[in-house]
């Protein structure tokens, strides 16, 4: 991972994460996260009964954005990402 991107992700606190619902429609939620540079992973906590966790357990493909929390309207600074949702220590393997 590029050092500039890694540093940016470590400085921010929230991400918009998108998944797909039962009908194949996009579903997005915002979450606070911690960044694990060792695994290049965003770690967030949520209720196992929340709609987004239920959707992620059915289809773990995700995409999302992280925007600079201090940004004004322009120029916008942020990243887009894609990945796979995983749960617990199974993610580290």
Backbone as XML, in Angstrom:
<?xml version="1.0"?>
<chain id="A" units="angstrom">
  <residue number="1" name="UNK">
    <atom name="N" x="0.856" y="-1.176" z="0.000"/>
    <atom name="CA" x="0.000" y="0.000" z="0.000"/>
    <atom name="C" x="0.898" y="1.234" z="0.000"/>
  </residue>
  <residue number="2" name="UNK">
    <atom name="N" x="0.558" y="2.174" z="-0.824"/>
    <atom name="CA" x="1.269" y="3.439" z="-0.921"/>
    <atom name="C" x="1.287" y="4.139" z="0.440"/>
  </residue>
  <residue number="3" name="UNK">
    <atom name="N" x="2.451" y="4.650" z="0.848"/>
    <atom name="CA" x="2.594" y="5.294" z="2.163"/>
    <atom name="C" x="1.659" y="6.491" z="2.331"/>
  </residue>
  <residue number="4" name="UNK">
    <atom name="N" x="1.470" y="7.276" z="1.287"/>
    <atom name="CA" x="0.591" y="8.437" z="1.376"/>
    <atom name="C" x="-0.853" y="8.008" z="1.658"/>
  </residue>
  <residue number="5" name="UNK">
    <atom name="N" x="-1.286" y="6.948" z="1.006"/>
    <atom name="CA" x="-2.639" y="6.433" z="1.234"/>
    <atom name="C" x="-2.740" y="5.861" z="2.643"/>
  </residue>
  <residue number="6" name="UNK">
    <atom name="N" x="-1.755" y="5.084" z="3.054"/>
    <atom name="CA" x="-1.754" y="4.503" z="4.399"/>
    <atom name="C" x="-1.833" y="5.598" z="5.459"/>
  </residue>
  <residue number="7" name="UNK">
    <atom name="N" x="-1.040" y="6.642" z="5.315"/>
    <atom name="CA" x="-1.060" y="7.744" z="6.277"/>
    <atom name="C" x="-2.408" y="8.445" z="6.286"/>
  </residue>
  <residue number="8" name="UNK">
    <atom name="N" x="-2.999" y="8.633" z="5.109"/>
    <atom name="CA" x="-4.306" y="9.271" z="5.012"/>
    <atom name="C" x="-5.360" y="8.448" z="5.748"/>
  </residue>
  <residue number="9" name="UNK">
    <atom name="N" x="-5.410" y="7.147" z="5.484"/>
    <atom name="CA" x="-6.410" y="6.274" z="6.100"/>
    <atom name="C" x="-6.238" y="6.252" z="7.617"/>
  </residue>
  <residue number="10" name="UNK">
    <atom name="N" x="-5.004" y="6.261" z="8.102"/>
    <atom name="CA" x="-4.753" y="6.241" z="9.541"/>
    <atom name="C" x="-5.225" y="7.526" z="10.224"/>
  </residue>
  <residue number="11" name="UNK">
    <atom name="N" x="-5.222" y="8.645" z="9.513"/>
    <atom name="CA" x="-5.603" y="9.930" z="10.110"/>
    <atom name="C" x="-7.109" y="10.139" z="10.178"/>
  </residue>
  <residue number="12" name="UNK">
    <atom name="N" x="-7.862" y="9.410" z="9.370"/>
    <atom name="CA" x="-9.308" y="9.601" z="9.336"/>
    <atom name="C" x="-9.989" y="8.667" z="10.332"/>
  </residue>
  <residue number="13" name="UNK">
    <atom name="N" x="-11.290" y="8.863" z="10.534"/>
    <atom name="CA" x="-12.013" y="8.055" z="11.518"/>
    <atom name="C" x="-13.284" y="7.412" z="10.989"/>
  </residue>
  <residue number="14" name="UNK">
    <atom name="N" x="-13.822" y="7.910" z="9.874"/>
    <atom name="CA" x="-15.090" y="7.369" z="9.372"/>
    <atom name="C" x="-14.976" y="6.964" z="7.908"/>
  </residue>
  <residue number="15" name="UNK">
    <atom name="N" x="-15.730" y="5.923" z="7.575"/>
    <atom name="CA" x="-15.797" y="5.434" z="6.194"/>
    <atom name="C" x="-17.251" y="5.192" z="5.832"/>
  </residue>
  <residue number="16" name="UNK">
    <atom name="N" x="-17.569" y="5.404" z="4.574"/>
    <atom name="CA" x="-18.846" y="4.956" z="4.037"/>
    <atom name="C" x="-18.579" y="3.612" z="3.377"/>
  </residue>
  <residue number="17" name="UNK">
    <atom name="N" x="-19.312" y="2.612" z="3.809"/>
    <atom name="CA" x="-19.116" y="1.252" z="3.312"/>
    <atom name="C" x="-20.388" y="0.825" z="2.590"/>
  </residue>
  <residue number="18" name="UNK">
    <atom name="N" x="-20.216" y="0.239" z="1.423"/>
    <atom name="CA" x="-21.359" y="-0.148" z="0.600"/>
    <atom name="C" x="-21.349" y="-1.650" z="0.358"/>
  </residue>
  <residue number="19" name="UNK">
    <atom name="N" x="-22.541" y="-2.202" z="0.375"/>
    <atom name="CA" x="-22.724" y="-3.620" z="0.088"/>
    <atom name="C" x="-23.973" y="-3.752" z="-0.783"/>
  </residue>
  <residue number="20" name="UNK">
    <atom name="N" x="-24.480" y="-4.962" z="-0.910"/>
    <atom name="CA" x="-25.636" y="-5.213" z="-1.773"/>
    <atom name="C" x="-26.722" y="-5.868" z="-0.925"/>
  </residue>
  <residue number="21" name="UNK">
    <atom name="N" x="-27.976" y="-5.410" z="-1.118"/>
    <atom name="CA" x="-29.084" y="-6.013" z="-0.364"/>
    <atom name="C" x="-29.603" y="-7.273" z="-1.048"/>
  </residue>
  <residue number="22" name="UNK">
    <atom name="N" x="-30.681" y="-7.816" z="-0.513"/>
    <atom name="CA" x="-31.237" y="-9.085" z="-1.001"/>
    <atom name="C" x="-31.713" y="-9.019" z="-2.458"/>
  </residue>
  <residue number="23" name="UNK">
    <atom name="N" x="-32.072" y="-7.830" z="-2.921"/>
    <atom name="CA" x="-32.534" y="-7.663" z="-4.302"/>
    <atom name="C" x="-31.419" y="-7.211" z="-5.249"/>
  </residue>
  <residue number="24" name="UNK">
    <atom name="N" x="-30.200" y="-7.145" z="-4.744"/>
    <atom name="CA" x="-29.078" y="-6.721" z="-5.574"/>
    <atom name="C" x="-28.918" y="-5.218" z="-5.667"/>
  </residue>
  <residue number="25" name="UNK">
    <atom name="N" x="-29.620" y="-4.492" z="-4.803"/>
    <atom name="CA" x="-29.517" y="-3.032" z="-4.782"/>
    <atom name="C" x="-28.397" y="-2.580" z="-3.858"/>
  </residue>
  <residue number="26" name="UNK">
    <atom name="N" x="-27.750" y="-1.457" z="-4.162"/>
    <atom name="CA" x="-26.702" y="-0.961" z="-3.280"/>
    <atom name="C" x="-27.276" y="-0.533" z="-1.927"/>
  </residue>
  <residue number="27" name="UNK">
    <atom name="N" x="-26.504" y="-0.776" z="-0.881"/>
    <atom name="CA" x="-26.865" y="-0.377" z="0.473"/>
    <atom name="C" x="-25.592" y="0.164" z="1.123"/>
  </residue>
  <residue number="28" name="UNK">
    <atom name="N" x="-25.642" y="1.385" z="1.621"/>
    <atom name="CA" x="-24.466" y="2.029" z="2.200"/>
    <atom name="C" x="-24.709" y="2.390" z="3.656"/>
  </residue>
  <residue number="29" name="UNK">
    <atom name="N" x="-23.635" y="2.389" z="4.437"/>
    <atom name="CA" x="-23.689" y="2.841" z="5.825"/>
    <atom name="C" x="-22.366" y="3.509" z="6.164"/>
  </residue>
  <residue number="30" name="UNK">
    <atom name="N" x="-22.406" y="4.367" z="7.155"/>
    <atom name="CA" x="-21.206" y="5.053" z="7.619"/>
    <atom name="C" x="-20.797" y="4.469" z="8.956"/>
  </residue>
  <residue number="31" name="UNK">
    <atom name="N" x="-19.497" y="4.291" z="9.151"/>
    <atom name="CA" x="-19.011" y="3.677" z="10.382"/>
    <atom name="C" x="-17.692" y="4.310" z="10.811"/>
  </residue>
  <residue number="32" name="UNK">
    <atom name="N" x="-17.505" y="4.425" z="12.112"/>
    <atom name="CA" x="-16.180" y="4.736" z="12.646"/>
    <atom name="C" x="-15.327" y="3.493" z="12.463"/>
  </residue>
  <residue number="33" name="UNK">
    <atom name="N" x="-14.033" y="3.682" z="12.263"/>
    <atom name="CA" x="-13.157" y="2.531" z="12.067"/>
    <atom name="C" x="-11.795" y="2.777" z="12.708"/>
  </residue>
  <residue number="34" name="UNK">
    <atom name="N" x="-11.070" y="1.693" z="12.890"/>
    <atom name="CA" x="-9.644" y="1.716" z="13.211"/>
    <atom name="C" x="-8.950" y="1.051" z="12.025"/>
  </residue>
  <residue number="35" name="UNK">
    <atom name="N" x="-7.746" y="1.463" z="11.731"/>
    <atom name="CA" x="-7.017" y="0.910" z="10.596"/>
    <atom name="C" x="-5.920" y="-0.026" z="11.090"/>
  </residue>
  <residue number="36" name="UNK">
    <atom name="N" x="-5.839" y="-1.211" z="10.506"/>
    <atom name="CA" x="-4.771" y="-2.163" z="10.797"/>
    <atom name="C" x="-3.796" y="-2.161" z="9.627"/>
  </residue>
  <residue number="37" name="UNK">
    <atom name="N" x="-2.652" y="-1.448" z="9.752"/>
    <atom name="CA" x="-1.689" y="-1.451" z="8.647"/>
    <atom name="C" x="-1.097" y="-2.838" z="8.395"/>
  </residue>
  <residue number="38" name="UNK">
    <atom name="N" x="-1.037" y="-3.668" z="9.432"/>
    <atom name="CA" x="-0.492" y="-5.013" z="9.289"/>
    <atom name="C" x="-1.307" y="-5.842" z="8.288"/>
  </residue>
  <residue number="39" name="UNK">
    <atom name="N" x="-2.636" y="-5.697" z="8.335"/>
    <atom name="CA" x="-3.516" y="-6.475" z="7.465"/>
    <atom name="C" x="-4.176" y="-5.627" z="6.387"/>
  </residue>
  <residue number="40" name="UNK">
    <atom name="N" x="-3.814" y="-4.345" z="6.307"/>
    <atom name="CA" x="-4.433" y="-3.417" z="5.356"/>
    <atom name="C" x="-5.955" y="-3.491" z="5.475"/>
  </residue>
  <residue number="41" name="UNK">
    <atom name="N" x="-6.458" y="-3.406" z="6.712"/>
    <atom name="CA" x="-7.875" y="-3.615" z="6.975"/>
    <atom name="C" x="-8.476" y="-2.479" z="7.789"/>
  </residue>
  <residue number="42" name="UNK">
    <atom name="N" x="-9.746" y="-2.209" z="7.518"/>
    <atom name="CA" x="-10.526" y="-1.320" z="8.352"/>
    <atom name="C" x="-11.272" y="-2.197" z="9.352"/>
  </residue>
  <residue number="43" name="UNK">
    <atom name="N" x="-11.216" y="-1.833" z="10.613"/>
    <atom name="CA" x="-11.882" y="-2.607" z="11.655"/>
    <atom name="C" x="-12.981" y="-1.734" z="12.237"/>
  </residue>
  <residue number="44" name="UNK">
    <atom name="N" x="-14.211" y="-2.245" z="12.234"/>
    <atom name="CA" x="-15.309" y="-1.498" z="12.820"/>
    <atom name="C" x="-16.170" y="-2.426" z="13.661"/>
  </residue>
  <residue number="45" name="UNK">
    <atom name="N" x="-16.896" y="-1.820" z="14.571"/>
    <atom name="CA" x="-17.753" y="-2.572" z="15.482"/>
    <atom name="C" x="-19.199" y="-2.225" z="15.169"/>
  </residue>
  <residue number="46" name="UNK">
    <atom name="N" x="-20.054" y="-3.240" z="15.163"/>
    <atom name="CA" x="-21.465" y="-3.022" z="14.893"/>
    <atom name="C" x="-22.267" y="-4.147" z="15.525"/>
  </residue>
  <residue number="47" name="UNK">
    <atom name="N" x="-23.536" y="-3.922" z="15.678"/>
    <atom name="CA" x="-24.415" y="-4.932" z="16.246"/>
    <atom name="C" x="-24.600" y="-6.087" z="15.259"/>
  </residue>
  <residue number="48" name="UNK">
    <atom name="N" x="-24.530" y="-7.314" z="15.741"/>
    <atom name="CA" x="-24.734" y="-8.455" z="14.841"/>
    <atom name="C" x="-26.154" y="-8.515" z="14.285"/>
  </residue>
  <residue number="49" name="UNK">
    <atom name="N" x="-27.074" y="-7.777" z="14.878"/>
    <atom name="CA" x="-28.453" y="-7.771" z="14.382"/>
    <atom name="C" x="-28.735" y="-6.598" z="13.445"/>
  </residue>
  <residue number="50" name="UNK">
    <atom name="N" x="-27.733" y="-5.759" z="13.190"/>
    <atom name="CA" x="-27.950" y="-4.623" z="12.280"/>
    <atom name="C" x="-28.148" y="-5.127" z="10.856"/>
  </residue>
  <residue number="51" name="UNK">
    <atom name="N" x="-28.866" y="-4.341" z="10.074"/>
    <atom name="CA" x="-29.144" y="-4.755" z="8.687"/>
    <atom name="C" x="-27.846" y="-4.909" z="7.892"/>
  </residue>
  <residue number="52" name="UNK">
    <atom name="N" x="-26.915" y="-3.964" z="8.043"/>
    <atom name="CA" x="-25.699" y="-4.048" z="7.232"/>
    <atom name="C" x="-24.850" y="-5.271" z="7.578"/>
  </residue>
  <residue number="53" name="UNK">
    <atom name="N" x="-24.798" y="-5.660" z="8.836"/>
    <atom name="CA" x="-24.027" y="-6.862" z="9.181"/>
    <atom name="C" x="-24.699" y="-8.103" z="8.598"/>
  </residue>
  <residue number="54" name="UNK">
    <atom name="N" x="-26.016" y="-8.177" z="8.679"/>
    <atom name="CA" x="-26.721" y="-9.316" z="8.078"/>
    <atom name="C" x="-26.453" y="-9.393" z="6.577"/>
  </residue>
  <residue number="55" name="UNK">
    <atom name="N" x="-26.478" y="-8.234" z="5.909"/>
    <atom name="CA" x="-26.197" y="-8.217" z="4.469"/>
    <atom name="C" x="-24.759" y="-8.637" z="4.182"/>
  </residue>
  <residue number="56" name="UNK">
    <atom name="N" x="-23.811" y="-8.138" z="4.976"/>
    <atom name="CA" x="-22.400" y="-8.471" z="4.761"/>
    <atom name="C" x="-22.115" y="-9.949" z="4.993"/>
  </residue>
  <residue number="57" name="UNK">
    <atom name="N" x="-22.820" y="-10.558" z="5.920"/>
    <atom name="CA" x="-22.631" y="-11.992" z="6.155"/>
    <atom name="C" x="-23.152" y="-12.819" z="4.979"/>
  </residue>
  <residue number="58" name="UNK">
    <atom name="N" x="-24.159" y="-12.315" z="4.283"/>
    <atom name="CA" x="-24.699" y="-13.003" z="3.105"/>
    <atom name="C" x="-23.838" y="-12.782" z="1.865"/>
  </residue>
  <residue number="59" name="UNK">
    <atom name="N" x="-23.332" y="-11.566" z="1.708"/>
    <atom name="CA" x="-22.502" y="-11.223" z="0.551"/>
    <atom name="C" x="-21.386" y="-10.296" z="1.035"/>
  </residue>
  <residue number="60" name="UNK">
    <atom name="N" x="-20.179" y="-10.800" z="1.216"/>
    <atom name="CA" x="-19.106" y="-10.020" z="1.826"/>
    <atom name="C" x="-18.402" y="-9.012" z="0.912"/>
  </residue>
  <residue number="61" name="UNK">
    <atom name="N" x="-18.790" y="-8.928" z="-0.347"/>
    <atom name="CA" x="-18.157" y="-7.963" z="-1.252"/>
    <atom name="C" x="-18.546" y="-6.549" z="-0.831"/>
  </residue>
  <residue number="62" name="UNK">
    <atom name="N" x="-17.551" y="-5.667" z="-0.674"/>
    <atom name="CA" x="-17.814" y="-4.292" z="-0.273"/>
    <atom name="C" x="-17.056" y="-3.318" z="-1.152"/>
  </residue>
  <residue number="63" name="UNK">
    <atom name="N" x="-17.476" y="-2.091" z="-1.093"/>
    <atom name="CA" x="-16.751" y="-0.957" z="-1.662"/>
    <atom name="C" x="-17.052" y="0.211" z="-0.737"/>
  </residue>
  <residue number="64" name="UNK">
    <atom name="N" x="-16.262" y="1.254" z="-0.837"/>
    <atom name="CA" x="-16.540" y="2.389" z="0.026"/>
    <atom name="C" x="-15.655" y="3.571" z="-0.251"/>
  </residue>
  <residue number="65" name="UNK">
    <atom name="N" x="-15.827" y="4.580" z="0.584"/>
    <atom name="CA" x="-15.036" y="5.801" z="0.477"/>
    <atom name="C" x="-14.612" y="6.272" z="1.851"/>
  </residue>
  <residue number="66" name="UNK">
    <atom name="N" x="-13.494" y="6.947" z="1.865"/>
    <atom name="CA" x="-13.019" y="7.657" z="3.050"/>
    <atom name="C" x="-12.665" y="9.058" z="2.584"/>
  </residue>
  <residue number="67" name="UNK">
    <atom name="N" x="-13.317" y="10.037" z="3.160"/>
    <atom name="CA" x="-13.051" y="11.429" z="2.801"/>
    <atom name="C" x="-12.286" y="12.116" z="3.915"/>
  </residue>
  <residue number="68" name="UNK">
    <atom name="N" x="-11.505" y="13.114" z="3.541"/>
    <atom name="CA" x="-10.775" y="13.914" z="4.514"/>
    <atom name="C" x="-11.782" y="14.663" z="5.375"/>
  </residue>
  <residue number="69" name="UNK">
    <atom name="N" x="-11.760" y="14.415" z="6.677"/>
    <atom name="CA" x="-12.735" y="15.017" z="7.584"/>
    <atom name="C" x="-12.564" y="16.523" z="7.729"/>
  </residue>
  <residue number="70" name="UNK">
    <atom name="N" x="-11.428" y="17.045" z="7.315"/>
    <atom name="CA" x="-11.169" y="18.474" z="7.437"/>
    <atom name="C" x="-11.351" y="19.209" z="6.117"/>
  </residue>
  <residue number="71" name="UNK">
    <atom name="N" x="-11.852" y="18.524" z="5.117"/>
    <atom name="CA" x="-11.920" y="19.136" z="3.788"/>
    <atom name="C" x="-13.044" y="20.160" z="3.691"/>
  </residue>
  <residue number="72" name="UNK">
    <atom name="N" x="-12.825" y="21.107" z="2.828"/>
    <atom name="CA" x="-13.880" y="22.027" z="2.441"/>
    <atom name="C" x="-14.566" y="21.448" z="1.221"/>
  </residue>
  <residue number="73" name="UNK">
    <atom name="N" x="-15.278" y="22.268" z="0.500"/>
    <atom name="CA" x="-15.983" y="21.780" z="-0.681"/>
    <atom name="C" x="-15.013" y="21.354" z="-1.779"/>
  </residue>
  <residue number="74" name="UNK">
    <atom name="N" x="-13.966" y="22.152" z="-2.029"/>
    <atom name="CA" x="-12.984" y="21.829" z="-3.066"/>
    <atom name="C" x="-11.616" y="22.296" z="-2.625"/>
  </residue>
  <residue number="75" name="UNK">
    <atom name="N" x="-10.541" y="21.679" z="-2.950"/>
    <atom name="CA" x="-10.504" y="20.403" z="-3.660"/>
    <atom name="C" x="-10.817" y="19.258" z="-2.699"/>
  </residue>
  <residue number="76" name="UNK">
    <atom name="N" x="-11.566" y="18.307" z="-3.145"/>
    <atom name="CA" x="-11.910" y="17.139" z="-2.336"/>
    <atom name="C" x="-10.720" y="16.192" z="-2.292"/>
  </residue>
  <residue number="77" name="UNK">
    <atom name="N" x="-10.488" y="15.610" z="-1.115"/>
    <atom name="CA" x="-9.414" y="14.641" z="-0.963"/>
    <atom name="C" x="-10.012" y="13.408" z="-0.307"/>
  </residue>
  <residue number="78" name="UNK">
    <atom name="N" x="-9.739" y="12.248" z="-0.878"/>
    <atom name="CA" x="-10.268" y="11.022" z="-0.315"/>
    <atom name="C" x="-9.799" y="9.826" z="-1.104"/>
  </residue>
  <residue number="79" name="UNK">
    <atom name="N" x="-10.280" y="8.675" z="-0.698"/>
    <atom name="CA" x="-9.954" y="7.437" z="-1.417"/>
    <atom name="C" x="-11.232" y="6.633" z="-1.633"/>
  </residue>
  <residue number="80" name="UNK">
    <atom name="N" x="-11.193" y="5.769" z="-2.618"/>
    <atom name="CA" x="-12.225" y="4.777" z="-2.837"/>
    <atom name="C" x="-11.546" y="3.422" z="-2.657"/>
  </residue>
  <residue number="81" name="UNK">
    <atom name="N" x="-12.307" y="2.452" z="-2.154"/>
    <atom name="CA" x="-11.721" y="1.133" z="-1.935"/>
    <atom name="C" x="-12.735" y="0.057" z="-2.239"/>
  </residue>
  <residue number="82" name="UNK">
    <atom name="N" x="-12.235" y="-1.149" z="-2.394"/>
    <atom name="CA" x="-13.094" y="-2.328" z="-2.492"/>
    <atom name="C" x="-12.411" y="-3.440" z="-1.715"/>
  </residue>
  <residue number="83" name="UNK">
    <atom name="N" x="-13.184" y="-4.424" z="-1.311"/>
    <atom name="CA" x="-12.607" y="-5.499" z="-0.526"/>
    <atom name="C" x="-13.640" y="-6.540" z="-0.163"/>
  </residue>
  <residue number="84" name="UNK">
    <atom name="N" x="-13.324" y="-7.292" z="0.872"/>
    <atom name="CA" x="-14.192" y="-8.363" z="1.346"/>
    <atom name="C" x="-14.370" y="-8.194" z="2.849"/>
  </residue>
  <residue number="85" name="UNK">
    <atom name="N" x="-15.625" y="-8.251" z="3.305"/>
    <atom name="CA" x="-15.939" y="-8.213" z="4.728"/>
    <atom name="C" x="-15.586" y="-9.559" z="5.336"/>
  </residue>
  <residue number="86" name="UNK">
    <atom name="N" x="-14.919" y="-9.541" z="6.461"/>
    <atom name="CA" x="-14.684" y="-10.773" z="7.195"/>
    <atom name="C" x="-14.897" y="-10.503" z="8.678"/>
  </residue>
  <residue number="87" name="UNK">
    <atom name="N" x="-15.132" y="-11.554" z="9.415"/>
    <atom name="CA" x="-15.552" y="-11.415" z="10.798"/>
    <atom name="C" x="-14.552" y="-12.100" z="11.724"/>
  </residue>
  <residue number="88" name="UNK">
    <atom name="N" x="-14.085" y="-11.354" z="12.730"/>
    <atom name="CA" x="-13.243" y="-11.938" z="13.762"/>
    <atom name="C" x="-11.841" y="-12.274" z="13.294"/>
  </residue>
  <residue number="89" name="UNK">
    <atom name="N" x="-11.229" y="-13.168" z="13.999"/>
    <atom name="CA" x="-9.831" y="-13.529" z="13.737"/>
    <atom name="C" x="-9.639" y="-14.274" z="12.430"/>
  </residue>
  <residue number="90" name="UNK">
    <atom name="N" x="-10.706" y="-14.768" z="11.842"/>
    <atom name="CA" x="-10.592" y="-15.450" z="10.537"/>
    <atom name="C" x="-10.048" y="-14.523" z="9.477"/>
  </residue>
  <residue number="91" name="UNK">
    <atom name="N" x="-10.157" y="-13.218" z="9.695"/>
    <atom name="CA" x="-9.695" y="-12.238" z="8.727"/>
    <atom name="C" x="-8.178" y="-12.239" z="8.584"/>
  </residue>
  <residue number="92" name="UNK">
    <atom name="N" x="-7.483" y="-12.607" z="9.634"/>
    <atom name="CA" x="-6.025" y="-12.514" z="9.649"/>
    <atom name="C" x="-5.346" y="-13.616" z="8.857"/>
  </residue>
  <residue number="93" name="UNK">
    <atom name="N" x="-6.060" y="-14.638" z="8.486"/>
    <atom name="CA" x="-5.406" y="-15.757" z="7.790"/>
    <atom name="C" x="-5.247" y="-15.500" z="6.313"/>
  </residue>
</chain>
